Amino acid sequence: MEYVQGRVATLHDLADPVPGAPVERAAVVVPMAERDCLGDAADRVLRTLERLDPERVVIPLRAPAGRVGPVREWLATYDFRSELVWCDGPRLNDLLSDAGLDGDRGKGRDVWLAIGRAAASEFVVVHDADTTTYDESFVRRLLFPLGRGYEFSKGYYARVEDDRLYGRLFRLFYAPLVRTLLNAHPEPFLRYLDAFRYALAGEFAATAATARRIRVPRTWGLEVGTLGDTFDVVGFAGTAQVDLGRYEHDHRGVGGSSGLSTMSRSVGETLLRSVVDHGVDVDFDTLTQRYRTTAERLIDQYELDAGFNGFGFDREHERDQVSRYAEAVAAPRGPDDRLPAWEHAPLAPGAVADATAADIADAVSDAPGAASPPEAGE
């Protein structure tokens, strides 16, 4: 337990706090992929939100048409005002294409669509649906600094489970890469990126005004891309980070299309593009080797920490991950396909609502033997 303050205001879990917060003025965004729907972890999250009773809950859903009806019926069993945004509907995709926003689909795109709707509330909270240790303190803690004049808050926690250190993409990729860049370029922007204790956490909250001013990467670069724009919008003074305490959710493998290696490429592209955009002159010819040197030093420290706590630690596995992540350390390539801040978007959130409502109605009516249950929350 510690209480050290850093470059951004840091709220510590010193007494298991469940602080008062403006929950009734907040929209909570809970992105869901098909694997999350109707699961035990998601049910725990939604049952907790029932007790919290925020202004509304926005669910951006990435799933095939056949899952839309069951998910809508499932959401109708919870006692809160909710809005389902089906992110794969044909009308919605046509709307985005007509607005020049066609492109890759992923978690970032889903969250961006939901933020457009959620920012009608005064505050916006975003968090994942697969948290097995979720409780009502999470939303309250994230919102607490916003009720005290801050404009953005980021969750953090120790990824420790089963006597092992997790959080591998942060520990072995993001942290050593940012530290390497900061050692060569002590710029305010890099100091900001380095200030966060778990920068890749999916949990954050913002005032609606801030949320509408942030560009969003389409895929796994969501978390770091959000920080890049938040620095410009609110800076150190408007930012807080909040200890969410014990936190457990699903773990990903290193390989595969949705594994950590694939995620590292998206995170690295977004991170390094943001660094270059902020005027940092990166020596990409030497960056990969410098990153590996920093990561090796961190592995030594993690091994020492694990041994101190009696945890298992596979040094060779950690080094192998660093070797895989090193492939993502490269100059940004191709066009910047971040989605625009909603205050500058070429379409209105209401158009998204109309398109997705029509898509959902079609998906439900086209399902074999489908009835027409009421919209969730009605």
C-alpha positions, -999 to +999 in steps of 0.1 A: +000+000+000+013+034-009+001+070-014+027+085-038+014+113-061+029+116-096+025+139-126-013+133-126-036+132-096-036+096-083-064+083-062-053+053-041-073+024-027-063+030+010-096+021+026-117+002+000-136+034-009-170+035-025-171+073-028-201+095-036-202+103-073-226+118-099-238+083-111-273+096-119-258+120-145-236+094-162-240+071-192-220+039-188-207+023-220-201-014-219-188-028-253-196-064-260-183-088-285-203-120-293-182-140-267-193-116-239-231-118-245-252-137-219-221-147-200-216-148-163-191-120-162-213-097-183-244-106-161-224-096-130-216-063-146-251-055-156-266-066-123-243-043-106-253-014-129-289-022-119-280-013-083-260+017-093-289+031-115-269+054-139-287+077-162-284+050-189-263+021-201-251+020-238-242-014-252-222-014-284-226-049-298-203-066-323-220-098-333-238-114-362-275-107-369-286-139-354-274-128-319-291-094-319-326-107-309-314-128-280-292-100-267-320-075-269-343-098-250-315-104-224-309-067-219-347-062-213-344-084-182-323-057-164-339-028-146-321+002-161-325+025-191-304+009-219-296+015-255-283-012-278-261-001-307-256-030-331-222-021-347-225-046-376-258-036-391-260-029-429-277+005-426-252+017-401-223+005-423-238+023-453-242+055-432-206+054-422-195+046-457-215+076-471-198+098-445-163+086-455-158+067-423-157+032-437-127+011-426-116-015-401-140-027-374-129-033-339-134-024-302-124+012-308-150+017-335-176+002-313-168+025-284-167+055-307-202+047-319-214+044-283-197+076-271-216+095-297-248+084-280-235+084-244-222+120-246-258+132-244-253+127-206-231+149-186-205+122-179-194+091-198-179+060-183-164+032-204-154-002-191-152-038-203-178-065-199-155-095-189-145-083-154-151-112-130-144-090-099-167-061-109-184-042-082-202-008-078-171+009-066-156+009-101-180+034-116-181+055-085-143+057-083-140+066-120-166+093-116-154+108-083-127+131-097-151+143-124-175+155-097-145+175-083-136+194-114-114+170-133-122+162-169-108+127-175-100+098-152-083+065-160-086+033-140-055+013-129-050-020-110-024-047-105-028-076-129-019-103-104-037-136-104-029-172-094+004-160-080+016-147-113+022-113-129-001-106-159-007-073-177+019-085-202+012-061-231+016-032-207+045-045-187+066-058-216+056-036-245+040-003-237+060+006-205+095-002-219+087+015-252+075+047-236+104+046-212+128+042-241+113+072-259+112+093-228+149+086-220+158+101-254+131+128-255+120+142-221+090+159-237+058+167-218+037+144-240+059+114-232+059+123-196+021+122-197+021+088-213+046+076-187+024+089-158-002+062-160+002+031-139-018+009-163-022+029-195-038+000-214-067-004-189-101-003-207-117+017-179-120+054-181-144+082-175-147+117-190-169+147-191-192+146-222-174+178-235-141+159-233-154+127-248-168+146-278-133+161-285-113+128-285-104+109-317-107+072-314-086+045-331-107+018-347-091-014-331-068-023-302-051+011-301-082+025-284-067+030-249-034+046-259-050+066-287-075+080-261-046+092-239-029+108-269-058+131-275-066+136-239-032+152-233-042+178-259-077+183-246-072+184-208-035+180-201-019+170-167-041+194-147-074+179-159-064+142-156-067+118-127-060+081-123-079+059-100-070+027-082-099+002-090-085-024-065-087-061-072-094-067-109-096-099-128-108-107-164-101-130-192-065-136-204-054-137-240-027-159-255+003-143-272-004-157-307-034-159-329-055-133-347-068-118-314-037-125-293-013-101-277+012-101-306-016-088-329-027-063-303+009-050-300+009-041-336-022-020-333-011-004-300+024+003-314+011+019-345-013+041-326+013+050-299+041+058-323+019+078-347+007+099-317+043+104-306+054+116-341+022+138-344+034+155-312+066+166-328+090+140-313+118+132-338+122+094-332+153+075-344+134+045-357+167+029-369+178+023-333+145+023-315+138-015-317+172-024-300+168+003-274+133-010-266+147-045-262+174-033-238+148-014-217+125-044-217+153-068-206+160-045-176+124-045-167+123-083-169+151-084-143+130-062-121+098-082-125+117-114-118+130-100-086+095-087-076+080-121-084+106-139-063+101-115-034+064-125-034+069-162-040+053-160-074+061-182-104+081-164-132+090-178-166+119-156-177+123-172-211+086-168-218+088-131-210+118-127-232+100-145-261+071-121-257+095-091-259+110-106-292+075-108-306+065-073-295+097-059-310+082-065-344+057-039-337+083-012-330+084+006-363+076+039-379+038+044-385+028+032-420-002+041-441-029+067-435-042+078-401-076+061-399-086+073-365-123+081-362-129+119-358-139+136-326-176+137-324-176+175-323-161+174-358-178+142-372-195+144-406-226+128-391-248+132-361-252+107-332-290+107-339-283+093-374-264+065-358-293+058-335-318+058-364-297+035-385-290+010-357-326+009-345-337+000-381-310-026-383-320-042-350-357-043-360-348-060-392-325-085-375-351-094-350-379-097-375-358-118-399-348-143-371-367-177-375-397-177-352-388-144-336-412-124-316-409-086-311-399-080-275-399-044-262-368-023-264-345-028-234-354-004-206-389+004-217 
